[in-house]
Amino acid sequence: MLGNEAIARGILEAGVIIGAGYPGTPSSEILPTLAEMQKFFPHLKLEWSVNEKVGFEVAYGGSMSNARSVAVMKHVGVNVASDAFMTACYAGARGGMVLISADDPNCYSSQNEQDNRYFGLHALVPVFEPSTPQEAKDLIKYAFDFSEEYQSLVLFRTTTRLNHGRGDVVLGDVSLMNREYGFDWDRSRWVCLPSHSRVLRMRLLERLDEISKFADDFPFNSLQISDEKINGVKYGFVAAGIPYSQLLDALNFYGVSKKVSILKLGLVYPPPKKLIKELLKASDEVVVVEELEPFLENIVKQIAYEEGFSKEVKIHGKDLFPQNGEFAGEIYLENIARLMSFSYKRVPVPDNMLIIPPRLPILCPGCGHRATFYAIKQIEKKMKTKFVNSSDIGCYTLAVYKPLEGIDTEVCMGGSIGLANGIAKVQSKTNPVLAILGDSTFFHSGIPALINAVFNKNDILVVILDNRSTSMTGFQDNPGTGITISKEPGIRVVLEDLVKGCGVSSDKIWVEDAYNLKKTVEKLEDAVKAEGVRVFISRHLCSLVESNQFRTQQIIPPTIDVDQDKCTGCLICINKFGCQALNFSEDIKKVSIEQSVCRGCKVCIDVCPQNAIYEVDA
């Protein structure tokens, strides 16, 4: 099973009722997998929430009502949820409550590599971390029992390699809790005003102390002690999660996995102090293997100092393993060889091996976002100026690359409008400030910043790229589609109405189909030249979703071709627009269209200044 599927299975087996979150790679498959099971297990109550904070609050409301609940999000989503999360940790859990944080070493699909184990240290709650899909299923199932036993929230930390890796998984029985559900009106616990929170803070510390005492007996921690020496040294290792699994592979490669001491952690915080002390006693040198920050390394060094081992035992960590990125297998092999004086040489790349050239991620063929960014560039050219394009997180962020080069900032979800508010206060009027974001991102966190712009009379143009999909994370629905996670009809929230509700007047709102390039340029130019807070909604269904619908409905998209007699080889369609269906022949100096790639959007017809691109008659 995929790691995320195994996690979903563990959630199901644990008898969870409520699951909520916001899609974000690498966590995106967890809730949809549960949603596929919903028809067989109708007790499940699942939703894609509008953002991670709301998703956490939905789940926590379930916990308050004695229902086992889970909130699912990627690591940066925990930042969004942290306002509610930090205080909820004071009150603790009633029904078992788990927050899944899917971290992303190497930034495969994220804007940073933050290590969310520190949220456990910050919030004073336990952090669980599985090392295989099987353990992920078993550990998250156990997490709900643990949460209820200690009345504590549990932070369940994964990484991309676990979420998207696969492994054999032995399934267990699905539990259904025999209990009463409903709110208990415990105001002293759930109303977190200062007089209550001071008491709740003491209870939080008491819970953490109880968990700390249990950490040495935590069933997913294990300690292997070896008295053997390698080149005269007794080695010990500490690891958790995927690094533990890969460490074992490397030790087995050298045939020394039974000759070293290994502390494997499933509970990474609070630490099992007695087990760490035993490892220190049995070792001359201890190596802490972990991706990203020296979280465990600092803990081990602190315990070594407190217990008087700091001078006797040499502790390695970030002196051997880097503090950035995901560890490839070679990193383990090389560093263990260097540590233990083994011989290791990387396998050379064969001379005859085909090396694939590097390729930047790009927008899909027929993507309406490409047409919108091309239109923005055309207006810039016509006005002989340069816009400030403050962008957001989504497929459209790929427009930062050539040939569109249409993005100037990108920090976080909803940040496009917030940043534009500040930039517009000092930017010259000759450089219009645009905030560019997608429909799902606008629902997620763009609304408060738009209201801020209206309230403070900041001069910005908000461009909402409405493709009716949360495409980058897997085509999930959002409030703009009106379809829930179970694929049942919900209530569609109309963007234009929402924008009006934020205070933008009707004469400052423009809407156009992104595929209609001429009208898009015309209306967008009007929007750019207007003043105050205005909104342009560029709308067209995600091209991948649309092509799937065409196949299902047996609709043949238009065929687009190039009149070779009219084509001058000016390369405007390739160098300025950049759809990958357009090919240029160096032999004849002409452009052609790769029909297997073309989506038939027809935008390139308007791009071509020679009128050489045309729609073939059906």
Residue pairs with C-beta under 8 A, 6 or more apart in sequence:
1 9
1 133
1 137
1 166
1 167
1 168
1 169
2 29
2 133
2 163
2 164
2 165
2 166
3 133
3 136
3 158
3 162
3 163
3 164
3 165
3 166
3 167
4 26
4 27
4 28
4 29
4 30
4 33
4 163
4 164
5 29
5 33
5 133
6 133
6 134
6 136
6 137
6 167
6 169
7 30
7 100
7 136
7 137
7 140
7 158
7 163
8 29
8 30
8 31
8 33
8 34
8 37
9 33
9 137
9 169
9 171
10 136
10 137
10 138
10 139
10 140
10 141
11 19
11 30
11 34
11 70
11 140
11 141
12 34
12 37
12 41
12 44
12 174
13 137
13 141
13 171
13 172
13 173
13 174
13 175
14 68
14 96
14 140
14 141
14 143
14 144
14 145
14 175
15 68
15 144
15 174
15 175
15 176
15 177
16 44
16 67
16 68
16 69
16 70
16 96
16 144
17 43
17 44
17 45
17 62
17 67
17 68
17 69
17 95
17 177
17 181
18 45
18 46
18 58
18 59
18 61
18 62
18 67
18 68
18 69
18 70
19 31
19 34
19 44
19 45
19 46
19 47
19 59
19 69
19 70
19 71
19 72
20 31
20 46
20 47
20 48
20 49
20 54
20 55
20 56
20 58
20 59
20 69
20 70
20 71
20 72
21 27
21 30
21 31
21 48
21 49
21 52
21 55
21 56
21 59
21 70
21 71
21 72
21 73
21 77
21 100
22 48
22 49
22 50
22 51
22 52
22 55
22 73
22 77
22 80
22 444
23 31
23 48
23 470
23 473
23 474
23 476
24 52
24 73
24 74
24 76
24 77
24 102
24 473
25 74
25 102
25 104
25 108
25 109
25 110
25 160
25 472
25 473
25 474
26 74
26 102
26 104
26 108
26 109
26 158
26 159
26 160
26 163
26 164
27 72
27 73
27 74
27 77
27 100
27 102
27 158
27 163
28 473
28 474
28 476
29 163
29 474
30 72
30 100
31 46
31 48
31 72
31 485
32 474
32 476
32 485
34 44
34 46
35 44
35 46
35 485
35 486
35 487
37 44
38 44
38 46
38 486
41 174
43 176
45 62
46 485
46 486
47 55
47 58
47 484
47 485
48 55
48 476
48 477
48 478
48 484
48 485
49 55
49 58
50 443
50 444
50 478
50 479
51 77
51 80
51 413
51 443
51 444
51 445
52 71
52 73
52 77
52 78
52 80
52 81
53 80
53 81
53 83
53 84
55 71
55 72
55 73
55 81
56 71
56 73
56 81
56 84
56 85
56 88
56 99
57 84
58 69
58 71
59 69
59 70
59 71
59 97
59 99
60 69
60 71
60 84
60 88
60 97
61 69
62 68
62 69
62 95
62 97
63 69
63 93
63 94
63 95
63 96
63 97
64 94
64 95
64 183
64 184
64 190
65 94
65 95
65 181
65 182
65 183
65 184
66 94
66 95
66 179
66 180
66 181
66 182
66 184
67 95
67 181
68 95
68 96
68 97
68 144
68 148
68 177
69 95
69 96
69 97
69 98
70 97
70 98
70 99
70 100
71 81
71 97
71 98
71 99
71 100
72 100
72 102
73 80
73 81
73 99
73 100
73 101
73 102
74 101
74 102
74 103
74 104
74 110
75 101
75 102
75 103
75 104
75 110
75 114
75 116
76 110
76 111
76 112
76 114
76 412
76 413
77 101
78 85
78 99
78 101
78 116
78 119
79 114
79 412
80 413
80 445
81 99
82 119
85 99
85 119
85 123
85 153
86 122
86 123
87 192
87 197
88 97
88 153
89 123
89 124
89 125
89 152
89 153
89 204
90 192
90 197
90 200
90 201
90 203
90 204
91 189
91 190
91 192
91 200
92 151
92 152
92 153
92 189
92 200
92 203
92 204
92 207
93 147
93 148
93 151
93 152
93 153
94 148
94 151
94 184
95 148
95 181
96 143
96 144
96 145
96 146
96 147
96 148
96 154
97 147
97 153
97 154
98 140
98 143
98 144
98 147
98 153
98 154
98 155
98 156
99 153
99 154
99 155
99 156
100 140
100 156
100 158
101 116
101 119
101 155
101 156
101 157
101 158
102 158
102 159
102 160
102 163
103 113
103 114
103 115
103 116
103 157
103 158
103 159
103 160
103 292
104 110
104 113
104 159
104 160
105 113
105 159
105 160
105 161
105 291
105 292
105 325
105 326
105 327
106 113
106 160
106 325
106 326
107 113
108 160
108 326
109 160
109 472
109 473
111 393
111 410
111 411
111 412
113 292
113 324
113 325
115 292
115 293
115 295
116 155
116 157
117 127
117 129
117 157
117 268
117 269
117 293
117 295
118 293
118 295
119 127
119 155
120 126
120 127
120 155
120 157
120 268
120 269
121 269
121 295
123 153
123 155
124 204
124 205
124 208
125 152
125 153
125 154
125 155
125 208
126 146
126 150
126 152
126 154
126 155
126 211
126 267
126 269
126 270
127 154
127 155
127 156
127 157
127 267
127 268
127 269
128 139
128 140
128 143
128 154
128 155
128 156
128 157
128 220
128 266
128 267
128 268
129 156
129 157
129 158
129 240
129 241
129 265
129 266
129 268
130 136
130 138
130 139
130 140
130 158
130 162
130 220
130 241
130 266
131 162
131 240
131 241
131 242
131 244
131 245
131 264
131 266
132 162
132 167
132 245
133 162
133 165
133 166
133 167
133 168
133 169
134 167
134 168
134 169
134 170
135 220
135 266
136 158
136 162
137 169
137 171
137 172
138 172
138 220
139 156
139 220
139 266
140 156
141 172
142 219
142 220
143 154
143 156
144 154
146 152
146 154
147 153
147 154
150 207
150 210
150 211
151 207
152 207
152 208
152 211
157 241
157 268
158 241
159 241
159 242
159 291
159 326
160 326
161 242
161 326
162 241
162 242
165 242
187 196
188 196
188 199
189 196
189 200
192 200
208 270
211 270
212 270
212 271
212 273
215 221
215 267
215 270
215 271
215 272
215 273
215 275
216 272
216 273
216 274
216 275
218 266
218 267
218 272
219 266
220 265
220 266
220 267
221 263
221 264
221 265
221 266
221 267
221 272
221 275
222 263
222 264
223 261
223 262
223 263
223 264
223 275
223 278
223 279
224 258
224 261
224 262
224 263
224 264
225 261
225 278
225 279
225 282
226 234
226 258
226 259
226 260
226 261
226 282
227 234
227 282
228 234
228 258
228 259
228 260
230 256
230 259
230 260
230 340
231 340
231 341
233 284
233 285
233 340
234 261
234 282
234 283
234 284
234 285
235 259
235 260
235 261
235 283
235 284
235 285
235 286
235 287
235 339
235 340
236 260
236 261
236 262
236 263
236 279
236 280
236 282
236 283
236 285
236 286
236 287
237 247
237 251
237 260
237 261
237 262
237 263
237 286
237 287
237 288
237 289
238 262
238 263
238 265
238 276
238 279
238 286
238 287
238 288
238 289
238 296
238 300
239 247
239 262
239 263
239 264
239 265
239 288
239 289
239 290
240 264
240 265
240 266
240 268
240 290
240 296
241 268
241 290
241 291
242 291
243 289
243 290
243 291
243 327
244 264
244 265
244 289
246 327
246 329
246 332
247 262
247 289
247 332
248 257
248 262
249 329
249 332
250 329
250 332
250 333
250 336
251 257
251 260
251 262
251 336
253 333
254 336
254 337
254 340
254 342
256 340
261 279
261 282
261 283
263 272
263 275
263 276
263 279
265 271
265 272
265 296
268 295
268 296
269 295
269 299
271 296
271 299
271 300
271 303
273 303
276 299
276 300
276 303
277 303
277 307
277 309
279 286
280 286
280 300
280 303
280 304
280 307
280 309
280 312
280 313
281 309
283 313
284 313
284 314
285 313
285 314
285 315
285 316
285 339
286 300
286 304
286 313
286 314
286 315
286 316
287 315
287 316
287 317
287 320
287 339
288 294
288 296
288 297
288 300
288 315
288 316
288 317
289 321
289 332
290 296
290 297
290 317
290 321
291 321
291 325
291 326
291 327
292 323
292 324
293 323
294 317
294 318
294 323
296 317
297 315
297 317
297 318
300 315
300 317
301 310
301 315
303 309
304 310
304 313
304 315
316 339
320 335
320 338
320 339
321 327
321 331
321 335
322 331
330 346
333 344
334 344
334 346
336 342
337 343
337 344
349 355
360 401
360 402
361 398
361 401
362 398
362 401
362 578
362 580
363 369
363 370
363 395
363 396
363 398
363 399
363 404
364 395
364 543
364 544
364 599
365 543
365 579
365 580
365 581
365 597
365 598
365 599
365 601
366 543
366 546
366 547
366 579
366 598
366 599
366 600
366 601
367 395
367 467
367 542
367 543
368 465
368 467
368 513
368 514
368 515
368 538
368 539
368 540
368 541
368 542
368 543
368 601
369 395
369 396
369 399
369 465
369 467
369 514
369 538
370 399
370 404
370 577
370 578
370 579
370 603
371 514
371 515
371 517
371 520
371 538
371 540
371 601
371 603
372 396
372 463
372 465
372 514
372 520
372 524
372 538
373 396
373 399
373 404
373 406
374 404
374 517
374 576
374 577
374 603
374 607
375 517
375 520
375 521
375 524
376 387
376 389
376 406
376 434
376 463
376 524
377 404
377 406
377 576
378 521
379 521
379 524
379 525
379 528
380 386
380 387
382 525
383 525
383 528
385 430
385 431
385 432
386 431
387 431
387 432
387 433
387 434
387 528
388 408
388 409
388 420
388 423
388 427
388 431
388 432
388 433
388 434
389 406
389 407
389 408
389 409
389 434
389 436
390 408
390 409
390 415
390 416
390 417
390 419
390 420
390 423
390 433
390 434
390 435
390 436
391 397
391 399
391 400
391 407
391 408
391 409
391 410
391 416
391 435
391 436
391 437
392 410
392 413
392 414
392 415
392 416
392 435
392 436
392 437
392 438
392 441
392 446
393 410
393 412
393 413
393 415
393 441
393 472
394 437
394 438
394 440
394 441
394 465
394 471
394 472
395 438
395 467
395 471
395 472
396 407
396 436
396 437
396 438
396 465
397 407
397 410
399 405
399 406
399 407
400 406
400 407
400 410
402 578
403 574
403 575
403 576
403 577
403 578
404 578
406 436
407 436
409 415
409 416
409 419
410 416
411 419
413 441
413 444
413 445
414 437
414 441
414 442
414 444
414 445
414 446
414 448
414 449
416 435
416 436
416 437
416 441
416 446
416 449
416 462
417 435
417 437
417 446
417 449
417 450
417 452
417 453
417 460
417 462
418 449
418 452
419 435
420 433
420 434
420 435
420 449
420 453
420 458
420 460
420 462
421 449
421 452
421 453
421 456
421 458
421 460
423 433
424 433
424 458
424 459
424 460
425 458
427 433
429 459
432 461
432 528
433 459
433 460
433 461
434 460
434 461
434 462
434 463
434 528
435 446
435 449
435 460
435 461
435 462
435 463
436 463
436 465
437 446
437 462
437 463
437 464
437 465
438 464
438 465
438 466
438 467
438 470
439 464
439 465
439 466
439 467
439 468
439 469
439 478
439 480
439 495
440 469
440 470
440 476
440 478
440 480
442 450
442 464
442 495
443 478
443 479
443 480
443 493
446 462
446 464
447 498
447 502
450 462
450 499
450 502
450 504
450 533
450 535
451 502
451 503
452 458
453 460
453 462
453 533
454 502
454 503
454 504
454 533
455 503
457 532
457 533
458 533
459 531
459 532
459 533
460 533
460 534
461 527
461 528
461 530
461 534
461 535
461 536
462 533
462 534
462 535
462 536
463 524
463 535
463 536
463 538
464 495
464 499
464 535
464 536
464 537
464 538
465 514
465 538
466 480
466 495
466 537
466 538
466 539
466 540
467 539
467 540
467 541
467 542
467 545
468 480
468 481
468 539
468 541
468 542
468 545
469 475
469 476
469 477
469 478
469 481
469 541
469 542
469 545
470 476
470 477
470 478
471 542
471 544
471 545
475 542
475 544
475 545
476 485
477 483
477 484
477 485
477 487
479 490
479 492
479 493
480 492
480 493
480 494
480 495
481 492
482 489
482 490
482 491
482 492
482 493
483 489
483 490
484 490
495 537
496 509
496 511
496 537
499 509
499 535
499 537
500 506
500 509
503 533
504 533
504 534
504 535
508 530
508 532
508 533
508 534
508 535
509 534
509 535
509 536
509 537
510 523
510 524
510 526
510 527
510 534
510 535
510 536
510 537
511 536
511 537
511 539
512 519
512 520
512 523
512 524
512 536
512 537
512 538
512 539
513 519
513 520
513 539
513 540
514 520
514 538
514 539
514 540
515 540
515 601
515 602
515 603
517 603
517 606
517 607
518 606
520 538
523 536
524 536
524 538
527 534
527 535
527 536
540 546
541 549
543 599
543 601
546 599
547 557
547 599
549 555
550 556
550 557
556 618
557 598
557 599
557 600
558 600
558 602
558 615
558 616
558 618
559 595
559 598
559 600
559 615
559 616
559 618
560 593
560 598
560 600
560 602
560 604
560 605
560 613
560 614
560 615
560 616
561 593
561 613
561 614
561 616
562 590
562 591
562 592
562 593
562 612
562 613
562 614
563 612
563 613
563 614
564 588
564 590
564 592
564 612
566 610
566 611
566 612
567 590
567 591
567 610
567 612
568 610
568 612
569 584
569 589
569 590
569 591
570 609
570 610
571 584
571 591
572 607
572 608
572 609
573 579
573 582
573 591
573 604
573 607
573 608
573 613
574 582
574 584
574 591
576 607
577 603
577 604
577 607
579 603
579 604
580 594
580 597
581 593
581 594
581 595
581 597
581 598
581 599
581 604
582 591
582 592
582 593
582 594
582 604
583 591
583 592
583 593
583 594
584 590
584 591
585 591
585 592
591 612
591 613
593 604
593 613
602 615
604 613
605 613
605 614
605 615
607 613
